[in-house]
């Protein structure tokens, strides 16, 4: 076995995770993990960079170095915590911090005609800086090869999920609920078929932004605020009309699409577009907690709908299919209860049942992608991303 560290910060930007793993071709054992938050100034800049604005290039370039310094800091603290040195680690797999994700060329530019615009994805966290500060080789820039091959560049975790978490007998869905939610659909190993997967839509991002706006809290602990409200069915149906939810896979999205502006626009459009609703459902004087409750159902419903559409409740032998929840959403008790109730014909649990903390699954995935790079193992799944072929992902940034 060889030791790798995976570095991850998701679209929620609630902290940088470093996950230490022992990895072989068929296993990935998590040994330790450590997390630290972004400094307030940097977090503010990263949030600004998620949408268009002035002084972007300078802000982007400075943040690129500062994010790398935070990634290096969490790595060094994890090594100290684990009584290890840089020489004990084969490589770091760094995801970076996504600030823009537009694989479908769905942007406008004053400098380019529509025919010249290309899809792209943008992650900050200069891997050269990480390598220099930690003294460890870094594998990074995992997404752009897949986009160059015509893919979405996301999600990249299904290859890892399939290698490490596929069951011998039952179907499994790995549901990662970060800022954005994505699912990996895993057939039993004996079927020998590739996994499927895609982003289902918003995970925590809308709920986090709404509670921040109204309660000045970074997230809804246990989903308690949502539980205090009542979901509004009319608003829910309006939100579900968004074209993203009906798009076929492969598909991916981010907080540059699902954000507080998206929600505000939907709320503003609700009245004139909802004449067909019952009169008692056209009153938009909702309490903020009712909107939060509706957003929770939106996340749960879009996940559950795709699972029921793509994952049989049982296999031919009668083995019940499993739904495994990971990411920060695994700790939202109200959201998990909604999934349990809505997916009552499935066995719903969290990734603790697979021996890994829900917050550490994505970090472990990028440790595994570093291992995959070094051993020439394709890290993407064309059936998931839409790329023209499987490919080894990433590039190496040497420590010296």
Wavefront OBJ file of the C-alpha trace (Angstrom):
o trace
v 0.000 0.000 0.000
v 1.039 3.604 -0.565
v -0.013 6.719 1.302
v -1.693 9.608 -0.509
v -3.376 12.794 0.667
v -6.501 14.101 -1.029
v -7.303 17.816 -0.785
v -10.844 19.025 -1.371
v -12.959 22.122 -0.958
v -16.418 21.927 -2.450
v -18.855 24.496 -3.773
v -20.113 25.233 -0.250
v -16.605 26.501 0.634
v -17.206 25.514 4.263
v -13.596 24.423 4.740
v -10.655 22.618 3.190
v -10.452 18.876 3.866
v -7.248 16.852 3.797
v -7.731 13.091 3.850
v -4.883 10.621 4.357
v -5.397 7.275 2.624
v -3.619 3.961 2.101
v -4.377 2.952 -1.477
v -3.993 -0.147 -3.640
v -5.571 -0.915 -7.012
v -8.657 -2.314 -5.283
v -8.863 -0.548 -1.921
v -8.718 2.884 -0.355
v -8.474 2.956 3.421
v -8.884 6.296 5.184
v -6.312 6.695 7.959
v -6.842 10.263 9.161
v -8.337 13.580 8.150
v -8.081 17.238 9.022
v -10.042 20.342 8.060
v -9.506 24.083 8.349
v -11.654 27.024 7.239
v -10.635 29.678 4.759
v -9.594 33.029 6.254
v -12.482 35.494 6.107
v -10.836 37.784 3.539
v -10.068 34.900 1.183
v -13.520 33.353 1.570
v -15.097 36.686 0.672
v -12.912 36.935 -2.441
v -13.783 33.383 -3.506
v -17.488 34.105 -3.202
v -17.013 37.220 -5.338
v -15.155 35.191 -7.977
v -18.111 32.831 -8.373
v -19.838 35.510 -10.443
v -18.682 38.126 -12.922
v -17.292 41.370 -11.545
v -14.528 43.978 -11.741
v -10.826 43.326 -11.118
v -11.324 39.628 -11.770
v -7.879 38.765 -13.118
v -5.932 40.253 -10.203
v -8.347 38.819 -7.640
v -8.242 35.414 -9.345
v -4.453 35.298 -9.489
v -3.930 36.363 -5.871
v -6.603 33.936 -4.649
v -4.940 31.145 -6.646
v -1.818 31.486 -4.503
v -3.676 32.039 -1.231
v -5.897 28.983 -1.726
v -2.747 26.947 -2.351
v -1.265 28.224 0.906
v -4.347 27.065 2.805
v -4.195 23.678 1.062
v -0.532 23.379 2.045
v -1.293 24.400 5.639
v -3.989 21.759 6.097
v -1.622 19.157 4.615
v 1.209 20.014 6.987
v -1.148 20.009 9.975
v -2.478 16.585 8.923
v 1.077 15.229 8.691
v 1.883 16.532 12.168
v -1.366 15.114 13.532
v -0.528 11.721 12.001
v 3.160 11.740 13.082
v 4.246 11.502 9.444
v 6.664 13.441 7.265
v 6.464 14.514 3.633
v 8.662 11.546 2.633
v 5.930 9.152 3.832
v 3.483 10.445 1.184
v 3.598 9.259 -2.426
v 1.622 12.227 -3.759
v -1.094 14.758 -3.025
v -4.240 14.788 -5.149
v -5.571 18.346 -5.110
v -9.019 19.184 -6.441
v -8.621 22.927 -5.924
v -11.446 25.369 -5.366
v -13.996 25.631 -8.169
v -15.116 29.199 -8.846
v -16.600 28.751 -12.349
v -17.904 25.684 -14.159
v -19.270 26.202 -17.682
v -18.553 23.024 -19.686
v -21.410 23.725 -22.098
v -20.128 27.121 -23.325
v -23.158 28.740 -21.683
v -21.496 32.106 -21.096
v -21.271 35.414 -22.899
v -18.130 37.412 -23.552
v -17.639 40.946 -24.810
v -14.371 39.813 -26.398
v -15.557 36.738 -28.299
v -18.346 35.896 -30.687
v -20.692 33.087 -29.731
v -18.994 30.769 -32.226
v -15.640 31.296 -30.486
v -16.771 30.559 -26.939
v -15.501 27.284 -25.481
v -16.590 25.353 -22.417
v -14.343 25.571 -19.377
v -13.972 24.860 -15.705
v -11.908 26.878 -13.244
v -10.262 25.604 -10.032
v -7.987 27.760 -7.868
v -5.085 26.538 -5.731
v -1.730 26.713 -7.531
v -0.292 23.172 -7.332
v 3.269 24.487 -7.741
v 2.854 26.422 -4.492
v 1.391 23.383 -2.707
v 4.317 21.208 -3.857
v 6.934 23.740 -2.767
v 5.377 24.401 0.641
v 4.732 20.735 1.504
v 7.705 19.044 -0.149
v 5.322 16.526 -1.758
v 4.584 15.906 -5.445
v 1.129 17.182 -6.362
v -1.316 15.814 -8.941
v -3.884 18.434 -9.890
v -5.987 19.893 -12.732
v -8.143 16.772 -13.020
v -11.178 18.226 -14.782
v -9.834 19.961 -17.867
v -8.660 16.808 -19.691
v -12.196 15.461 -19.580
v -13.553 18.762 -20.943
v -10.916 18.687 -23.710
v -12.340 15.275 -24.626
v -15.835 16.739 -24.944
v -16.996 15.847 -21.445
v -18.520 17.782 -18.579
v -15.436 17.515 -16.400
v -17.802 16.312 -13.653
v -18.668 14.365 -11.711
v -15.301 12.613 -11.379
v -16.036 10.563 -8.255
v -17.980 7.664 -9.882
v -14.786 5.862 -11.004
v -13.537 5.961 -7.406
v -16.934 5.000 -6.000
v -17.166 2.037 -8.354
v -13.653 0.806 -7.569
v -13.973 1.061 -3.808
v -17.681 0.907 -2.912
v -19.464 -1.304 -5.435
v -21.268 -4.230 -3.794
v -20.819 -7.849 -4.781
v -24.575 -8.361 -4.948
v -26.782 -5.294 -4.664
v -27.169 -2.072 -6.622
v -25.872 1.011 -4.851
v -26.286 4.745 -5.233
v -23.629 6.963 -3.681
v -25.243 10.338 -3.039
v -22.824 13.168 -2.353
v -24.620 16.233 -0.991
v -22.256 19.168 -0.945
v -23.135 22.582 -2.305
v -24.283 20.691 -5.393
v -25.635 17.136 -5.159
v -24.402 14.324 -7.367
v -25.109 10.621 -7.554
v -23.069 7.605 -8.615
v -25.131 4.610 -9.693
v -23.213 1.385 -9.156
v -24.286 -1.986 -10.524
v -23.229 -5.145 -8.650
v -19.582 -6.015 -9.335
v -20.598 -9.297 -10.945
v -22.483 -7.400 -13.665
v -19.203 -5.815 -14.834
v -20.828 -2.654 -16.208
v -19.549 0.917 -15.841
v -21.119 3.229 -13.280
v -23.448 6.062 -14.148
v -23.590 9.417 -12.465
v -24.375 13.113 -12.761
v -25.184 16.236 -10.778
v -28.833 16.187 -9.722
v -28.940 19.923 -8.920
v -28.623 21.984 -5.735
v -27.475 20.220 -2.602
v -26.842 22.542 0.328
v -26.005 25.712 -1.579
v -29.470 27.296 -1.746
v -30.299 26.374 1.846
v -26.948 27.748 3.032
v -27.390 31.030 1.185
v -31.005 31.460 2.341
v -30.256 30.893 6.023
v -27.212 33.152 5.763
v -29.409 35.887 4.324
v -32.141 35.603 6.970
v -30.407 34.273 10.083
v -26.746 35.130 9.506
v -25.804 31.471 9.931
v -23.510 29.551 7.556
v -25.785 26.501 7.400
v -28.975 25.006 8.807
v -27.709 22.698 11.557
v -29.569 19.382 11.432
v -32.081 21.007 9.065
v -33.811 22.399 12.182
v -34.840 25.712 10.617
v -36.291 23.940 7.591
v -38.148 21.581 9.918
v -39.777 24.575 11.607
v -41.358 25.656 8.313
v -43.852 24.159 5.897
v -42.897 23.337 2.295
v -44.906 25.328 -0.246
v -46.000 22.961 -2.997
v -46.707 25.692 -5.535
v -43.258 27.212 -5.126
v -41.694 23.762 -5.229
v -43.377 22.983 -8.549
v -42.193 26.328 -9.928
v -38.608 25.570 -8.902
v -38.828 22.123 -10.476
v -39.739 23.678 -13.827
v -36.116 24.712 -14.311
v -34.761 23.149 -17.485
v -31.754 21.608 -15.705
v -33.875 19.013 -13.930
v -35.259 17.608 -17.194
v -31.913 17.507 -19.009
v -30.648 14.006 -19.748
v -27.246 12.917 -18.453
v -24.389 13.579 -18.873
v -24.881 16.856 -17.051
v -23.174 18.912 -14.370
v -23.825 22.227 -12.704
v -22.563 24.558 -9.988
v -23.314 27.521 -7.787
v -22.771 29.864 -10.734
v -26.182 28.541 -11.852
v -28.019 27.513 -8.684
v -27.588 30.492 -6.380
v -29.536 33.136 -4.494
v -30.138 35.092 -7.713
v -31.687 31.992 -9.308
v -33.960 31.617 -6.297
v -34.861 35.324 -6.219
v -35.729 35.298 -9.918
v -37.950 32.258 -9.428
v -39.713 33.896 -6.505
v -40.230 37.057 -8.585
v -41.605 35.058 -11.533
v -43.855 32.869 -9.410
v -46.973 35.031 -9.343
v -47.494 35.674 -13.078
v -46.584 32.133 -14.091
v -48.768 30.346 -11.555
v -52.332 31.268 -12.525
v -53.165 27.578 -12.734
v -52.439 27.075 -9.030
v -55.091 27.022 -6.373
v -55.778 30.479 -4.979
v -54.489 29.615 -1.529
v -51.171 28.687 -3.147
v -50.614 32.006 -4.892
v -49.803 34.002 -1.755
v -46.060 34.610 -1.756
v -46.012 36.119 1.727
v -44.169 33.058 2.917
v -42.211 32.947 6.128
v -38.478 32.543 5.431
v -38.500 29.141 7.125
v -41.216 28.005 4.690
v -38.906 28.844 1.794
v -36.114 26.947 3.579
v -38.390 23.941 3.985
v -39.236 24.140 0.279
v -35.556 24.282 -0.664
v -34.880 21.192 1.434
v -37.644 19.318 -0.381
v -36.237 20.549 -3.715
v -32.870 18.980 -2.920
v -34.410 15.776 -1.596
v -36.935 15.408 -4.384
v -34.471 15.942 -7.231
v -32.143 13.330 -5.709
v -34.912 10.824 -5.003
v -36.509 11.216 -8.432
v -33.263 10.344 -10.209
v -32.580 7.392 -7.941
v -36.029 5.940 -8.556
v -35.633 6.553 -12.293
v -32.233 4.873 -12.630
v -31.839 2.408 -9.751
v -34.050 -0.656 -9.323
v -35.294 -1.116 -5.775
v -34.154 -4.754 -5.879
v -32.030 -6.952 -8.104
v -33.155 -10.230 -9.635
v -32.208 -12.105 -6.444
v -34.314 -9.831 -4.287
v -31.388 -7.946 -2.741
v -32.589 -4.474 -1.725
v -30.675 -1.623 -3.372
v -28.674 0.678 -1.110
v -28.572 4.465 -1.059
v -25.440 5.734 0.689
v -25.365 9.440 1.599
v -22.132 11.381 2.042
v -21.013 15.007 2.078
v -22.204 17.685 4.478
v -25.828 16.901 3.645
v -25.476 13.575 5.436
v -25.675 15.550 8.707
v -28.867 17.381 7.783
v -31.261 15.178 9.752
v -34.355 16.645 8.116
v -32.982 16.052 4.622
v -31.905 12.487 5.394
v -35.351 11.805 6.911
v -36.958 13.104 3.727
v -34.808 10.738 1.637
v -35.603 7.801 3.934
v -39.340 8.470 3.661
v -39.312 9.103 -0.089
v -37.034 6.144 -0.832
v -38.793 3.728 1.519
v -38.216 0.774 -0.836
v -34.455 1.275 -0.658
v -32.010 0.838 2.208
v -30.861 4.376 3.043
v -27.788 4.969 5.223
v -24.654 7.096 5.262
v -21.069 6.280 4.322
v -20.181 5.393 7.916
v -21.677 2.002 6.993
v -18.901 1.649 4.403
v -16.238 2.597 6.924
v -15.654 6.204 5.876
v -16.795 9.497 7.365
v -19.277 11.281 5.061
v -17.113 14.416 4.994
v -14.043 12.454 3.896
v -15.367 10.656 0.822
v -14.554 13.380 -1.704
v -11.094 13.998 -0.279
v -10.417 10.265 -0.497
v -11.613 10.336 -4.106
v -8.933 12.846 -5.071
v -6.286 10.875 -3.196
v -7.412 7.924 -5.341
v -7.265 10.052 -8.514
v -3.635 10.877 -7.689
v -2.969 7.136 -7.355
v -4.784 6.597 -10.663
v -2.585 9.181 -12.391
v 0.642 7.590 -11.161
v -0.518 4.121 -12.237
v -1.995 5.190 -15.614
v -5.555 4.330 -14.587
v -8.332 6.311 -16.318
v -10.020 8.624 -13.833
v -13.100 9.518 -15.856
v -16.057 7.432 -16.987
v -17.302 8.503 -20.449
v -20.791 7.199 -19.664
v -20.837 9.704 -16.779
v -19.128 12.803 -18.170
v -19.801 12.424 -21.885
v -16.091 12.447 -22.784
v -15.128 10.751 -26.035
v -12.940 8.195 -24.262
v -11.518 7.198 -20.874
v -8.360 9.065 -19.929
v -5.784 9.450 -17.209
v -6.641 12.766 -15.558
v -4.458 15.469 -14.081
v -0.857 16.594 -14.296
v 2.092 16.237 -11.929
v 3.755 19.195 -10.238
v 7.070 18.070 -8.765
v 8.225 19.140 -5.328
v 11.676 20.043 -6.719
l 1 2 3 4 5 6 7 8 9 10 11 12 13 14 15 16 17 18 19 20 21 22 23 24 25 26 27 28 29 30 31 32 33 34 35 36 37 38 39 40 41 42 43 44 45 46 47 48 49 50 51 52 53 54 55 56 57 58 59 60 61 62 63 64 65 66 67 68 69 70 71 72 73 74 75 76 77 78 79 80 81 82 83 84 85 86 87 88 89 90 91 92 93 94 95 96 97 98 99 100 101 102 103 104 105 106 107 108 109 110 111 112 113 114 115 116 117 118 119 120 121 122 123 124 125 126 127 128 129 130 131 132 133 134 135 136 137 138 139 140 141 142 143 144 145 146 147 148 149 150 151 152 153 154 155 156 157 158 159 160 161 162 163 164 165 166 167 168 169 170 171 172 173 174 175 176 177 178 179 180 181 182 183 184 185 186 187 188 189 190 191 192 193 194 195 196 197 198 199 200 201 202 203 204 205 206 207 208 209 210 211 212 213 214 215 216 217 218 219 220 221 222 223 224 225 226 227 228 229 230 231 232 233 234 235 236 237 238 239 240 241 242 243 244 245 246 247 248 249 250 251 252 253 254 255 256 257 258 259 260 261 262 263 264 265 266 267 268 269 270 271 272 273 274 275 276 277 278 279 280 281 282 283 284 285 286 287 288 289 290 291 292 293 294 295 296 297 298 299 300 301 302 303 304 305 306 307 308 309 310 311 312 313 314 315 316 317 318 319 320 321 322 323 324 325 326 327 328 329 330 331 332 333 334 335 336 337 338 339 340 341 342 343 344 345 346 347 348 349 350 351 352 353 354 355 356 357 358 359 360 361 362 363 364 365 366 367 368 369 370 371 372 373 374 375 376 377 378 379 380 381 382 383 384 385 386 387 388 389 390 391 392 393 394 395 396 397 398 399 400
